[in-house]
């Protein structure tokens, strides 16, 4: 990863990176997770001005970092550097939605969500509400 890639990250790229990271955390990116990511990017106001062609670059950053020993720490560093704090809860909510998209939360996904809560300093009560909302949206009959 070069300097221009690092400095080119938009807040939306950071949100996409967090969603991709959760999806890739168990080394099995599921179709339901990709559909959830695509749906979020296509429909949420925070992505209204986002160039969808940037998604591949954001995803590649995640994949490259996940191959490195301290890649997750580096990813959080990039996110904290380029994502305004007012969007930290949005990042966590999107991550929860992606994690819940396939109907099952694996151990790796749960650990990464915990790490996101910690790294982005998400209040415990707010996190519980966000998690409950994700569960409610993805429950099956």
Secondary structure, DSSP 8 states (H G I E B T S, - for coil): --HHHHHT--HHHHHHHHHHHHHHTTT---HHHHHHHHHHHHH-GGGTT--GGGHHHHHHHHHHHHTSTTHHHHHHHHHHHHS-GGGHHHHHHHHHHHHHTTS---HHHHHHHHHHHHHTT--HHHHHHHHHHHHHHH---
